[in-house]
Amino acid sequence: MSDGSACPPPGQDRGLVHQALVYGSSREFLDVTVPFCLEGLARDEAVLAVTTPANAGLLREAMGGAAERVEFADSAHWYRTPGRTLAAYHRYVGQRTGNGRHRRVRIIGEPVWHGRDPLETAEWTRYESAINIAFAGCAASIVCPYDTRVLPRSIVADARRTHPQIAATASPRPSGCYTPPATDDGWRHPPAPLEKGRKALHMRFEADLSAVRRQVADTAARLGLPQDRIERLVFAVNELATNAVQHGRGSGTVTVRRAGRRVVCDVTSTGGGDAAWYLGYLPPSPDQTRGHGMWVVRQLCDLLEVHTDEESTTVRVHVALS
């Protein structure tokens, strides 16, 4: 049985279907989502609807008694951080298909865009693109609704870029704007410069990381980070610094500062590379002996950015103050 950490191995009925539903009315939303759910139930597939309370109410009413066989979740609670959201979907798919009860799952996943700052919006857009790789071998059909009545045009435009198909009443159609994540260099960019002169900690490290853990914890506490979030930050930084020592040139630097409502930490290792922008979005399989580190770091932090060049690799983690 799968432990839910990753999708079962590819086989019959495997393969991701990932569609954007661009809608401008309740009727347009229901015209796609109701048949999507009913068809899944008829095929004995697990069906999960992660959407707004208003849309959940519309869907329940339109489906009648069949809605009792659909699992519902509030998107505001589900879509909190990209790493943990993707992990939650992986657990759902693995648990529902790993025991043989269901051959596939169907998911309505409506991301939350309201209240996001530009950095969060960019990362959630990258998350939508990363799904195409992270779930590639999964037995999952995912429809992601985008409400044109409330969303900026730029977010709707990016939906066409990050989803291979566009959901429609008659049948889905290919998205002419779709760009596969592995070839989408538009997501490759260095972390945005932070305000100069606000570094609370800057230190160099080598093999002994005890001082790094101690000073990161002390600095984060001075910056107002709660204890449980300090522990998450220290664990993440320790993992990144360990990777820098083992896979870089044996040394690196750590910089910690406050940026708005977050504590931000850069871990920079000497030695360049070619790390993918979606590093840490691909869940390791249970039999892997390596490759768990960046996946774990994404679960611990609220946002994560990766940048490599010829000289160094920088991983920036963000942990919210509250």
C-alpha positions as CSV (number, residue, x, y, z in Angstrom):
1,M,0.0,0.0,0.0
2,S,1.2,3.5,-0.8
3,D,2.1,5.7,2.2
4,G,0.7,8.7,0.3
5,S,4.1,10.3,-0.1
6,A,4.1,9.8,-3.9
7,C,2.0,8.4,-6.7
8,P,2.0,4.6,-7.3
9,P,4.2,3.5,-10.2
10,P,2.9,4.2,-13.7
11,G,0.7,1.6,-15.2
12,Q,-2.8,1.1,-16.6
13,D,-5.0,4.2,-16.0
14,R,-2.0,6.2,-14.9
15,G,-1.2,9.6,-16.4
16,L,-2.2,13.1,-15.4
17,V,-5.0,15.2,-17.0
18,H,-4.5,18.8,-16.0
19,Q,-7.1,21.4,-17.2
20,A,-7.9,25.0,-16.5
21,L,-11.5,26.0,-16.3
22,V,-11.8,29.7,-17.2
23,Y,-15.3,30.7,-16.2
24,G,-17.3,33.9,-15.9
25,S,-20.5,32.8,-14.4
26,S,-21.9,30.2,-12.0
27,R,-23.5,28.4,-15.0
28,E,-20.2,28.1,-16.8
29,F,-18.6,26.7,-13.6
30,L,-21.4,24.1,-13.2
31,D,-21.6,23.2,-16.9
32,V,-18.1,21.7,-16.5
33,T,-17.7,20.7,-12.9
34,V,-21.0,18.8,-12.5
35,P,-20.4,16.4,-15.5
36,F,-16.8,16.1,-14.4
37,C,-17.8,14.9,-10.9
38,L,-20.7,12.7,-12.1
39,E,-18.6,10.9,-14.7
40,G,-16.0,10.2,-12.0
41,L,-18.5,8.8,-9.6
42,A,-20.0,6.6,-12.4
43,R,-16.5,5.2,-13.0
44,D,-16.0,4.6,-9.3
45,E,-13.2,7.2,-9.1
46,A,-12.5,9.2,-6.0
47,V,-13.7,12.8,-6.4
48,L,-12.4,15.8,-4.4
49,A,-13.7,19.3,-4.8
50,V,-11.4,22.0,-3.3
51,T,-13.1,25.3,-4.0
52,T,-14.8,28.3,-2.4
53,P,-17.8,27.8,0.0
54,A,-20.0,29.5,-2.6
55,N,-19.0,27.2,-5.4
56,A,-19.2,24.2,-3.1
57,G,-22.8,25.2,-2.3
58,L,-23.6,25.5,-6.0
59,L,-22.1,22.2,-6.8
60,R,-23.9,20.4,-3.9
61,E,-27.2,21.8,-5.0
62,A,-26.7,21.0,-8.7
63,M,-25.6,17.4,-8.0
64,G,-28.3,16.6,-5.5
65,G,-27.8,13.3,-3.6
66,A,-24.7,12.4,-5.6
67,A,-22.8,15.2,-3.9
68,E,-22.7,13.0,-0.7
69,R,-20.1,10.9,-2.5
70,V,-17.9,13.9,-3.2
71,E,-15.3,15.0,-0.7
72,F,-15.3,18.8,-0.3
73,A,-12.6,21.1,1.1
74,D,-12.4,24.9,1.5
75,S,-9.7,26.2,-0.8
76,A,-8.8,28.9,1.7
77,H,-7.6,26.2,4.1
78,W,-6.1,23.9,1.5
79,Y,-4.1,26.5,-0.5
80,R,-1.9,28.0,2.2
81,T,1.7,27.2,1.1
82,P,2.6,25.7,-2.3
83,G,4.8,22.9,-0.9
84,R,2.4,21.7,1.7
85,T,-0.6,22.0,-0.7
86,L,1.2,19.8,-3.3
87,A,2.0,17.3,-0.6
88,A,-1.6,17.1,0.5
89,Y,-2.7,16.4,-3.1
90,H,-0.1,13.7,-3.4
91,R,-1.3,12.1,-0.2
92,Y,-4.8,12.2,-1.4
93,V,-4.0,10.5,-4.7
94,G,-1.7,8.0,-3.1
95,Q,-4.2,7.0,-0.4
96,R,-7.2,6.7,-2.8
97,T,-5.4,4.8,-5.5
98,G,-2.7,3.0,-3.5
99,N,-5.0,0.4,-1.9
100,G,-6.8,-0.5,-5.2
101,R,-10.1,0.9,-4.1
102,H,-10.1,3.5,-6.9
103,R,-8.3,3.4,-10.2
104,R,-8.2,7.1,-10.6
105,V,-9.1,10.3,-8.8
106,R,-10.8,13.5,-10.0
107,I,-9.9,16.8,-8.4
108,I,-11.5,20.2,-8.7
109,G,-8.7,22.4,-7.3
110,E,-9.4,26.2,-7.2
111,P,-6.3,28.1,-6.1
112,V,-6.6,31.1,-3.9
113,W,-5.3,34.3,-5.5
114,H,-7.0,37.0,-3.5
115,G,-4.7,38.7,-0.9
116,R,-1.5,37.3,-2.5
117,D,1.5,39.7,-2.9
118,P,3.5,39.6,-6.2
119,L,6.0,37.1,-4.8
120,E,3.2,34.7,-3.6
121,T,1.3,35.1,-6.9
122,A,4.4,34.2,-8.9
123,E,5.1,31.1,-6.7
124,W,1.6,29.8,-6.9
125,T,1.7,30.2,-10.7
126,R,5.0,28.2,-10.7
127,Y,3.2,25.6,-8.5
128,E,0.5,25.2,-11.1
129,S,3.2,24.6,-13.7
130,A,5.1,22.2,-11.5
131,I,2.0,20.0,-11.1
132,N,2.6,18.8,-14.7
133,I,5.8,17.2,-13.6
134,A,5.0,16.3,-10.0
135,F,1.9,14.4,-11.0
136,A,2.9,13.2,-14.4
137,G,2.6,9.5,-13.6
138,C,-0.4,9.8,-11.3
139,A,-3.9,8.5,-12.0
140,A,-5.4,11.9,-11.6
141,S,-7.7,14.2,-13.5
142,I,-7.4,17.8,-12.2
143,V,-9.6,20.8,-13.2
144,C,-8.4,24.1,-11.8
145,P,-11.2,26.8,-12.0
146,Y,-10.3,30.5,-12.7
147,D,-13.0,33.1,-12.2
148,T,-12.6,35.9,-14.7
149,R,-15.1,38.0,-12.7
150,V,-12.6,38.6,-9.9
151,L,-9.1,37.6,-11.2
152,P,-6.7,39.8,-12.9
153,R,-6.1,39.1,-16.6
154,S,-2.5,38.3,-16.0
155,I,-3.4,35.3,-13.7
156,V,-6.0,34.0,-16.2
157,A,-3.4,34.3,-19.0
158,D,-0.9,32.4,-16.9
159,A,-3.5,29.6,-16.4
160,R,-3.4,29.0,-20.1
161,R,0.4,28.8,-19.9
162,T,0.5,26.3,-17.0
163,H,-2.3,23.9,-18.1
164,P,-2.0,21.6,-21.1
165,Q,-5.8,21.7,-21.6
166,I,-8.7,24.1,-21.3
167,A,-11.9,22.6,-19.9
168,A,-15.0,23.3,-21.9
169,T,-18.6,22.1,-21.9
170,A,-18.4,19.9,-24.9
171,S,-14.9,18.6,-24.5
172,P,-11.5,19.9,-23.4
173,R,-9.2,21.5,-25.9
174,P,-5.5,21.9,-26.0
175,S,-4.1,25.2,-24.7
176,G,-2.3,27.0,-27.4
177,C,-0.3,28.9,-24.8
178,Y,0.9,25.9,-22.7
179,T,4.6,25.7,-22.0
180,P,6.0,22.5,-20.4
181,P,7.7,23.3,-17.1
182,A,11.0,21.6,-18.1
183,T,11.4,23.9,-21.0
184,D,9.9,27.1,-19.5
185,D,12.9,29.2,-18.7
186,G,10.5,32.1,-17.9
187,W,10.5,30.7,-14.3
188,R,14.2,30.9,-14.0
189,H,15.2,34.2,-12.3
190,P,17.3,35.2,-9.4
191,P,15.5,36.1,-6.1
192,A,14.5,39.7,-6.1
193,P,16.9,42.0,-4.3
194,L,16.0,42.8,-0.7
195,E,16.4,46.1,1.0
196,K,20.1,46.8,1.6
197,G,21.5,47.3,5.1
198,R,18.8,45.2,6.8
199,K,20.8,42.0,7.2
200,A,20.3,40.7,10.7
201,L,22.8,37.8,10.2
202,H,25.5,37.1,7.6
203,M,27.9,34.3,8.3
204,R,30.1,31.8,6.4
205,F,30.0,28.1,7.2
206,E,32.0,25.0,6.5
207,A,31.5,21.4,7.8
208,D,30.5,22.3,11.4
209,L,26.9,23.7,11.2
210,S,26.3,23.9,15.0
211,A,27.0,27.7,15.0
212,V,24.7,28.2,11.9
213,R,21.8,26.5,13.7
214,R,22.4,28.5,16.9
215,Q,22.8,31.9,15.3
216,V,19.9,31.4,12.8
217,A,17.6,30.5,15.8
218,D,18.8,33.5,17.9
219,T,18.4,35.9,14.9
220,A,14.9,34.6,14.0
221,A,13.8,35.1,17.6
222,R,15.0,38.7,17.6
223,L,13.1,39.3,14.4
224,G,9.9,38.1,16.0
225,L,9.5,34.6,14.6
226,P,7.4,32.4,16.9
227,Q,9.2,29.3,18.3
228,D,7.5,26.7,16.2
229,R,8.4,28.6,13.0
230,I,12.0,29.1,14.3
231,E,12.3,25.3,14.5
232,R,11.0,24.9,11.0
233,L,13.5,27.6,9.7
234,V,16.5,26.1,11.5
235,F,15.7,22.6,10.2
236,A,15.3,23.9,6.7
237,V,18.6,26.0,6.9
238,N,20.4,23.0,8.3
239,E,19.3,20.8,5.4
240,L,20.3,23.4,2.8
241,A,23.7,24.0,4.5
242,T,24.3,20.3,4.7
243,N,23.6,20.0,1.0
244,A,26.0,22.9,0.3
245,V,28.8,21.2,2.2
246,Q,28.2,17.8,0.7
247,H,27.4,18.7,-2.9
248,G,29.1,22.1,-3.3
249,R,32.7,23.0,-2.5
250,G,32.4,22.4,1.2
251,S,31.4,25.9,2.3
252,G,28.8,28.6,1.9
253,T,27.1,31.6,3.5
254,V,23.9,32.1,5.3
255,T,22.0,35.5,5.4
256,V,19.0,36.1,7.5
257,R,16.8,39.3,7.5
258,R,13.3,40.4,7.9
259,A,11.4,41.4,4.8
260,G,7.9,42.8,5.4
261,R,5.9,40.1,7.1
262,R,8.4,37.3,6.6
263,V,11.8,36.2,7.8
264,V,13.9,35.5,4.8
265,C,17.1,33.3,4.7
266,D,19.5,32.9,1.8
267,V,21.7,29.8,1.8
268,T,24.4,30.2,-0.9
269,S,26.9,27.5,-1.7
270,T,30.1,27.9,-3.7
271,G,30.1,26.1,-7.0
272,G,27.7,26.6,-9.8
273,G,25.1,24.2,-11.1
274,D,22.0,23.8,-13.2
275,A,19.2,23.2,-10.7
276,A,15.7,23.2,-12.0
277,W,13.4,25.9,-10.9
278,Y,10.9,23.3,-9.6
279,L,13.5,21.7,-7.3
280,G,11.7,20.3,-4.3
281,Y,8.3,20.0,-6.0
282,L,8.9,16.4,-7.1
283,P,8.1,14.0,-4.2
284,P,10.8,11.3,-3.7
285,S,9.6,7.7,-3.9
286,P,9.8,5.7,-0.7
287,D,12.7,3.6,-2.0
288,Q,14.9,6.6,-2.8
289,T,17.9,6.9,-0.5
290,R,18.7,10.5,-1.5
291,G,16.7,13.4,-2.9
292,H,14.4,14.0,0.1
293,G,16.0,17.2,1.3
294,M,14.5,19.8,-0.9
295,W,11.1,18.2,-0.7
296,V,11.2,18.4,3.1
297,V,12.4,22.1,2.9
298,R,9.4,23.0,0.8
299,Q,7.1,21.5,3.4
300,L,8.8,23.5,6.2
301,C,8.8,27.0,4.6
302,D,6.1,29.2,3.2
303,L,7.9,30.1,0.0
304,L,11.1,28.8,-1.6
305,E,13.2,30.2,-4.5
306,V,16.1,28.6,-6.2
307,H,18.8,30.2,-8.4
308,T,22.0,28.8,-9.9
309,D,24.7,30.4,-12.0
310,E,28.3,29.5,-12.9
311,E,29.6,30.6,-9.5
312,S,27.1,29.6,-6.9
313,T,23.7,28.2,-6.0
314,T,21.3,30.2,-3.8
315,V,18.2,28.9,-2.1
316,R,16.0,31.5,-0.4
317,V,13.4,30.4,2.1
318,H,10.6,32.5,3.4
319,V,8.8,31.9,6.7
320,A,5.9,34.1,7.7
321,L,5.9,35.8,11.0
322,S,2.3,34.7,11.6
